[in-house]
Amino acid sequence: MTATVPPPAAPPIAPAPPRSGTPTHRPARMSAKGRRTLGSVARFVTIGIVALLFLFPIFWMILASLKNNIDIVDPSRTFDFVPTFENFINVFTVADFGRFTFNSFVIAFAATAISLVLGLPAAYAIARYTVRSATAFILLARVIPGVSLLIPWYYLFAQVGIVGTFQVMILSHIFVSLPIIVAIMASFFEGMSIELEEAAQIDGLSLLGAFLRITLPLSVPGIATASILSFIFSWNNFLFALVLSGNDTKTLPVAIFNFIAYASVDWGGLMAASVVITVPVMLVALFVQRYIVSGLTAGATKG
């Protein structure tokens, strides 16, 4: 009896190579022009969404400031209304916002000026002697909540008897302005060449003379940037003015509460007062935004 030997397995058949001219199924690639168009559309959509989120409340505020109180609370009169400037007239005649505007300007201007006098030499020393930890410490004073300082400040200023005066308002706003100026100008001074100052000292100038006659004139863009931001931050400050100001030193952010009563709110006056506070700062920011960006960028890239 003989055993049956199975036949050998057939070798696997390799797939046939594609014939010349046969279409292959490859994923379609977008052309460079299509990618640029898609990127432009995505960029404009993103900018539009961000602009809408920021500008719509301001647009609604300006629109409401031109209505009477009945039209403001009526959704059907959102755009269909007769414009009136009565709210703005009442803001300056009845609510005396001209005096509050003057107070805000004096306090913000004085706090910015004093902060420049104190902050420029401090920033220069930090930049030239590379005391970077000092910058972080000064910025820490800006980061901590201001409310944590109000109670000791109020107690100390009350002991001295200056609560409610312009002095205490300017001193408290220096706490807002000085860290900004030191942080911006320290970065700006770090980016400046020290050779010019050394050459001026070789020619006979003292260190102070080189700082005043060489460094400061070359730092005008940075000083302008720091001054504008400091003024805007002081102009918008609400917390310190709410606690430390008096009837004669009340600023605009605090005076806006005059339109809120116990059982009612003058929405028209409130919106008009908000426009008076917001629009000047917005116009300043729009006109000088190029200088702000260039000043901040110069300090960041040169350092």
Buried (B, 14 or more C-beta within 10 A) or exposed (E): EEEEEEEEEEEEEEEEEEEEEEEEEEEEEEEEEEEEEEEEEEEEEEEEEEEEEEEEEBEEBBBBBBBBBEBBEEEEBEEEBEEBEBBBEBBBEEBEBEEBBEBBBBBBBBBBBBBBEBBBBBBBBBBBEEBEEBBEEBBEBBEEEBEEBBEEBBEEBEEEEBBBBBBBBBBBBBBBBBBBBBBBBBBBBBBBEEEEBEEBBEEEBEEEBBBEEBBBEBBEBBBBBBBBBBBBBBBBBBBBBBBBBEEEBBBBBBBBEBBEEEEEEBBBBBBBBBBBBBBBBEEBEEEBEEBBEBBBEBBEEEE
